[in-house]
Amino acid sequence: MLKACKDLRVTLAPLAGFVLLGAAATQLSGCVVRAGVAVPAPPPPPVYVAPAPPPAAEPVAEADIQASEPPPALPQYEQPPCPVEGYLWTPGYWAWAPAGYYWVPGTWVAPPRVGLLWTPGYWGFAGGLYVFHAGYWGPHVGFYGGVAYGFGYTGVGFAGGRWVGSSFAYNQSVTNVNVTVVHNTYNETVINNNVTVNRVSYNGGAGGIHAVPTAQERMAAQEQHVAPTPEQHQHVRQAAANPALLAKNNGGRPAIAATPRPSAFNAPGVLGSRGAGNAPLHASQPNGAHPAPNHGQPSAAHPNPGQPNGAHTQPYAGAHPQNANGKPPAAKPHPKTPENGKHEETAQR
């Protein structure tokens, strides 16, 4: 009896080995047989796909541009009338390219949103170089080097207008507005408290403006800023591509000094500059581009052209002396045209 059991164990041993091999083969084949039902193996782990990187923020135009020479003096020009209620004035300035300084015309632009004001860019001397600090939008106007760009930018703050709720009110004493287009206006005399109003276009260095940020300007620098709009970027690119705006080609007197809208370099309303020696205004202006009541003449609609950057060195007091081409009465005036026969300032001589 004992022998039979031993033989049985010997006989079943090979069978057990075959059963184990079969079970392993079944598992390796991808399914397990349970009660006659094939159960699929678990799916493979998912493949990891890295998320797309977020879009890069639009860079601030001309940040940290450096030049080895100072920018030219600010040209003398007038401001086109505001084309659309709600547009804000951004003054012209000298920008830098490998070919040298070129003029970016002043223009009226739509702000990114209600409540924002424009702080102009400026050149500052530091470490033996002239560095451009790009302009920006913000709830308050910050430091712009003390440069008197005109039309409300006296060197400190902005006096050309203010936000009243969701509407922008324009100060007619320093801003060119057509009251038939712009209805939200006021008149407030702007007195420049700077020592001298001049055409210097940079801060620091030999011959530069010696101004430091005020307490209010330092606070404005800590606020959230908004970069120039795409329209402003395009305006700068178009100016850089125009050889006539290079200082070495125009002698610091650009023929396109101000435009009614960004990139509207050939549109009606474009104004040229007055240069050294009381050169006449740009003579190619179409009729009606700059109405006579707002052509720098004292009037109820536009008592002051708001031009402290060389057009006159008086404080913003409204009317200013007028003389044919700004020369003494004994001098023979140039032939009068719609541009040079109306007024020229004597203070710039």
GUBA-482756 format. One line per field, with one value per residue (C-alpha): residue number from 0; residue in one letter; chain; x, y, z. Coordinates in steps of 0.05 Angstrom, whole numbers. Layout:
seq: NUM; ...
type: a; ...
mol: A; ...
X: X; ...
Y: Y; ...
Z: Z; ...
This chain:
seq: 0; 1; 2; 3; 4; 5; 6; 7; 8; 9; 10; 11; 12; 13; 14; 15; 16; 17; 18; 19; 20; 21; 22; 23; 24; 25; 26; 27; 28; 29; 30; 31; 32; 33; 34; 35; 36; 37; 38; 39; 40; 41; 42; 43; 44; 45; 46; 47; 48; 49; 50; 51; 52; 53; 54; 55; 56; 57; 58; 59; 60; 61; 62; 63; 64; 65; 66; 67; 68; 69; 70; 71; 72; 73; 74; 75; 76; 77; 78; 79; 80; 81; 82; 83; 84; 85; 86; 87; 88; 89; 90; 91; 92; 93; 94; 95; 96; 97; 98; 99; 100; 101; 102; 103; 104; 105; 106; 107; 108; 109; 110; 111; 112; 113; 114; 115; 116; 117; 118; 119; 120; 121; 122; 123; 124; 125; 126; 127; 128; 129; 130; 131; 132; 133; 134; 135; 136; 137; 138; 139; 140; 141; 142; 143; 144; 145; 146; 147; 148; 149; 150; 151; 152; 153; 154; 155; 156; 157; 158; 159; 160; 161; 162; 163; 164; 165; 166; 167; 168; 169; 170; 171; 172; 173; 174; 175; 176; 177; 178; 179; 180; 181; 182; 183; 184; 185; 186; 187; 188; 189; 190; 191; 192; 193; 194; 195; 196; 197; 198; 199; 200; 201; 202; 203; 204; 205; 206; 207; 208; 209; 210; 211; 212; 213; 214; 215; 216; 217; 218; 219; 220; 221; 222; 223; 224; 225; 226; 227; 228; 229; 230; 231; 232; 233; 234; 235; 236; 237; 238; 239; 240; 241; 242; 243; 244; 245; 246; 247; 248; 249; 250; 251; 252; 253; 254; 255; 256; 257; 258; 259; 260; 261; 262; 263; 264; 265; 266; 267; 268; 269; 270; 271; 272; 273; 274; 275; 276; 277; 278; 279; 280; 281; 282; 283; 284; 285; 286; 287; 288; 289; 290; 291; 292; 293; 294; 295; 296; 297; 298; 299; 300; 301; 302; 303; 304; 305; 306; 307; 308; 309; 310; 311; 312; 313; 314; 315; 316; 317; 318; 319; 320; 321; 322; 323; 324; 325; 326; 327; 328; 329; 330; 331; 332; 333; 334; 335; 336; 337; 338; 339; 340; 341; 342; 343; 344; 345; 346; 347; 348
type: m; l; k; a; c; k; d; l; r; v; t; l; a; p; l; a; g; f; v; l; l; g; a; a; a; t; q; l; s; g; c; v; v; r; a; g; v; a; v; p; a; p; p; p; p; p; v; y; v; a; p; a; p; p; p; a; a; e; p; v; a; e; a; d; i; q; a; s; e; p; p; p; a; l; p; q; y; e; q; p; p; c; p; v; e; g; y; l; w; t; p; g; y; w; a; w; a; p; a; g; y; y; w; v; p; g; t; w; v; a; p; p; r; v; g; l; l; w; t; p; g; y; w; g; f; a; g; g; l; y; v; f; h; a; g; y; w; g; p; h; v; g; f; y; g; g; v; a; y; g; f; g; y; t; g; v; g; f; a; g; g; r; w; v; g; s; s; f; a; y; n; q; s; v; t; n; v; n; v; t; v; v; h; n; t; y; n; e; t; v; i; n; n; n; v; t; v; n; r; v; s; y; n; g; g; a; g; g; i; h; a; v; p; t; a; q; e; r; m; a; a; q; e; q; h; v; a; p; t; p; e; q; h; q; h; v; r; q; a; a; a; n; p; a; l; l; a; k; n; n; g; g; r; p; a; i; a; a; t; p; r; p; s; a; f; n; a; p; g; v; l; g; s; r; g; a; g; n; a; p; l; h; a; s; q; p; n; g; a; h; p; a; p; n; h; g; q; p; s; a; a; h; p; n; p; g; q; p; n; g; a; h; t; q; p; y; a; g; a; h; p; q; n; a; n; g; k; p; p; a; a; k; p; h; p; k; t; p; e; n; g; k; h; e; e; t; a; q; r
mol: A; A; A; A; A; A; A; A; A; A; A; A; A; A; A; A; A; A; A; A; A; A; A; A; A; A; A; A; A; A; A; A; A; A; A; A; A; A; A; A; A; A; A; A; A; A; A; A; A; A; A; A; A; A; A; A; A; A; A; A; A; A; A; A; A; A; A; A; A; A; A; A; A; A; A; A; A; A; A; A; A; A; A; A; A; A; A; A; A; A; A; A; A; A; A; A; A; A; A; A; A; A; A; A; A; A; A; A; A; A; A; A; A; A; A; A; A; A; A; A; A; A; A; A; A; A; A; A; A; A; A; A; A; A; A; A; A; A; A; A; A; A; A; A; A; A; A; A; A; A; A; A; A; A; A; A; A; A; A; A; A; A; A; A; A; A; A; A; A; A; A; A; A; A; A; A; A; A; A; A; A; A; A; A; A; A; A; A; A; A; A; A; A; A; A; A; A; A; A; A; A; A; A; A; A; A; A; A; A; A; A; A; A; A; A; A; A; A; A; A; A; A; A; A; A; A; A; A; A; A; A; A; A; A; A; A; A; A; A; A; A; A; A; A; A; A; A; A; A; A; A; A; A; A; A; A; A; A; A; A; A; A; A; A; A; A; A; A; A; A; A; A; A; A; A; A; A; A; A; A; A; A; A; A; A; A; A; A; A; A; A; A; A; A; A; A; A; A; A; A; A; A; A; A; A; A; A; A; A; A; A; A; A; A; A; A; A; A; A; A; A; A; A; A; A; A; A; A; A; A; A; A; A; A; A; A; A; A; A; A; A; A; A; A; A; A; A; A; A
X: 0; 55; 91; 30; 26; 98; 90; 30; 71; 125; 73; 39; 104; 115; 41; 48; 107; 67; 9; 56; 88; 19; -4; 59; 50; -23; -3; 52; 3; -36; -97; -116; -166; -216; -275; -270; -272; -212; -195; -154; -89; -87; -71; 0; 13; -4; 51; 70; 62; 93; 45; 58; 97; 56; 60; 116; 96; 105; 171; 174; 196; 268; 283; 356; 378; 447; 484; 552; 530; 474; 409; 396; 355; 280; 253; 201; 133; 60; 8; -45; -116; -141; -176; -220; -246; -210; -143; -82; -21; 47; 103; 156; 227; 294; 304; 369; 385; 451; 447; 441; 386; 318; 256; 193; 137; 90; 21; -49; -62; -117; -96; -98; -156; -193; -155; -85; -36; 27; 96; 143; 209; 273; 348; 392; 467; 498; 565; 592; 533; 465; 411; 339; 285; 223; 156; 97; 23; 2; -49; -1; 54; 123; 192; 213; 279; 254; 250; 201; 166; 111; 35; 26; 91; 129; 184; 146; 77; 25; -21; -53; -115; -143; -191; -259; -293; -291; -280; -217; -221; -171; -138; -146; -91; -37; -74; -99; -171; -227; -288; -334; -301; -280; -331; -300; -252; -230; -182; -127; -64; -1; 59; 126; 164; 228; 287; 290; 247; 293; 299; 348; 326; 365; 379; 448; 516; 548; 493; 437; 379; 394; 329; 314; 248; 199; 165; 103; 144; 179; 111; 88; 148; 123; 55; 35; 55; 28; 74; 63; 6; 16; -2; 54; 103; 84; 92; 164; 180; 153; 194; 257; 246; 240; 309; 281; 272; 346; 378; 439; 391; 345; 394; 348; 289; 245; 193; 146; 146; 75; 18; -56; -54; -1; 35; -5; 58; 25; -44; -75; -57; 17; 59; 132; 182; 211; 286; 343; 339; 264; 256; 185; 136; 127; 96; 65; 5; -62; -115; -154; -102; -91; -147; -126; -159; -114; -51; -15; -57; -87; -161; -217; -210; -134; -103; -34; 1; 30; 100; 154; 208; 238; 179; 182; 217; 160; 117; 51; 15; -29; -14; 57; 91; 80; 124; 135; 183; 206; 255; 264; 219; 278; 292; 259; 208; 201; 141; 80; 50; -3; 54; 104; 62; 20; 68; 138; 164; 219; 239; 277; 328
Y: 0; 47; 30; 49; 118; 129; 110; 157; 216; 200; 196; 263; 302; 311; 331; 386; 414; 416; 452; 506; 517; 523; 575; 616; 613; 635; 696; 715; 711; 770; 738; 695; 639; 639; 594; 590; 667; 705; 768; 820; 844; 916; 970; 999; 1063; 1128; 1165; 1231; 1292; 1357; 1417; 1472; 1531; 1594; 1649; 1698; 1767; 1823; 1857; 1930; 1971; 1995; 1974; 1985; 2013; 2045; 2098; 2129; 2199; 2243; 2250; 2314; 2371; 2364; 2393; 2448; 2428; 2437; 2387; 2360; 2366; 2305; 2261; 2220; 2234; 2189; 2188; 2210; 2247; 2212; 2261; 2250; 2230; 2209; 2134; 2097; 2049; 2024; 2081; 2133; 2172; 2177; 2215; 2179; 2229; 2249; 2221; 2211; 2139; 2099; 2078; 2004; 2016; 2070; 2104; 2096; 2153; 2153; 2162; 2181; 2146; 2185; 2182; 2182; 2185; 2129; 2093; 2133; 2115; 2143; 2092; 2096; 2082; 2059; 2092; 2056; 2062; 2067; 2098; 2156; 2190; 2171; 2199; 2216; 2250; 2320; 2328; 2382; 2347; 2399; 2394; 2382; 2345; 2401; 2355; 2334; 2300; 2314; 2374; 2361; 2327; 2279; 2222; 2239; 2172; 2134; 2197; 2236; 2312; 2354; 2417; 2466; 2512; 2462; 2413; 2422; 2398; 2413; 2426; 2401; 2333; 2334; 2359; 2341; 2399; 2450; 2509; 2509; 2551; 2510; 2544; 2511; 2513; 2487; 2534; 2537; 2509; 2484; 2432; 2385; 2314; 2274; 2270; 2273; 2280; 2342; 2389; 2343; 2358; 2349; 2323; 2267; 2231; 2264; 2225; 2218; 2193; 2142; 2116; 2113; 2071; 2017; 2012; 1961; 1983; 1965; 1961; 2003; 1980; 1943; 2008; 2043; 1987; 1993; 2069; 2061; 2008; 2052; 2111; 2068; 2047; 2119; 2147; 2218; 2213; 2199; 2258; 2255; 2264; 2318; 2357; 2349; 2379; 2320; 2334; 2287; 2312; 2295; 2253; 2250; 2175; 2121; 2104; 2156; 2186; 2206; 2223; 2292; 2328; 2308; 2366; 2381; 2414; 2483; 2482; 2527; 2596; 2597; 2553; 2554; 2500; 2439; 2467; 2404; 2404; 2394; 2446; 2435; 2391; 2440; 2491; 2563; 2574; 2519; 2537; 2564; 2627; 2649; 2635; 2609; 2541; 2536; 2594; 2563; 2513; 2481; 2478; 2487; 2449; 2507; 2542; 2593; 2598; 2632; 2596; 2570; 2635; 2629; 2683; 2697; 2752; 2747; 2776; 2758; 2699; 2720; 2772; 2846; 2894; 2919; 2849; 2831; 2776; 2715; 2712; 2695; 2627; 2591; 2562; 2618; 2680; 2672; 2670; 2655; 2663; 2713; 2679; 2624; 2672
Z: 0; 17; -47; -88; -57; -71; -143; -148; -124; -174; -230; -212; -206; -280; -290; -238; -276; -340; -305; -278; -346; -377; -327; -338; -413; -406; -365; -414; -472; -445; -415; -357; -364; -307; -307; -383; -392; -422; -382; -420; -390; -362; -415; -419; -381; -420; -457; -424; -468; -443; -443; -494; -465; -451; -503; -491; -468; -519; -506; -487; -547; -547; -475; -456; -523; -516; -556; -549; -569; -542; -582; -621; -593; -597; -662; -660; -685; -674; -651; -699; -672; -634; -686; -639; -570; -522; -559; -519; -543; -544; -557; -610; -591; -620; -625; -642; -698; -727; -778; -722; -689; -723; -705; -681; -696; -640; -651; -621; -599; -566; -496; -479; -431; -394; -338; -365; -379; -422; -392; -449; -458; -448; -456; -394; -388; -346; -345; -404; -449; -466; -447; -472; -420; -457; -446; -416; -396; -324; -277; -263; -304; -280; -289; -360; -348; -338; -414; -434; -493; -496; -502; -428; -416; -380; -354; -291; -295; -348; -353; -421; -393; -342; -335; -308; -296; -362; -404; -418; -410; -451; -426; -484; -459; -481; -525; -596; -597; -645; -601; -657; -649; -576; -527; -459; -449; -397; -394; -342; -347; -341; -311; -321; -256; -286; -287; -363; -418; -472; -527; -491; -503; -451; -377; -345; -376; -406; -428; -404; -359; -286; -258; -209; -196; -149; -93; -136; -195; -151; -129; -202; -218; -170; -202; -254; -323; -392; -452; -514; -558; -624; -660; -624; -642; -715; -712; -687; -740; -795; -771; -768; -841; -866; -886; -885; -809; -797; -761; -807; -867; -839; -796; -736; -773; -793; -847; -811; -740; -717; -744; -727; -718; -711; -776; -815; -845; -910; -884; -884; -820; -818; -793; -805; -759; -753; -749; -732; -763; -761; -822; -849; -830; -873; -937; -963; -917; -952; -943; -880; -849; -792; -786; -779; -710; -682; -719; -659; -657; -590; -593; -550; -582; -577; -539; -536; -581; -519; -546; -493; -531; -567; -598; -542; -475; -439; -388; -414; -411; -473; -524; -545; -587; -661; -714; -787; -784; -715; -743; -725; -764; -805; -832; -897; -883; -925; -973; -932; -939; -899; -859; -846; -852; -790; -733; -710; -640; -623; -558; -594; -626
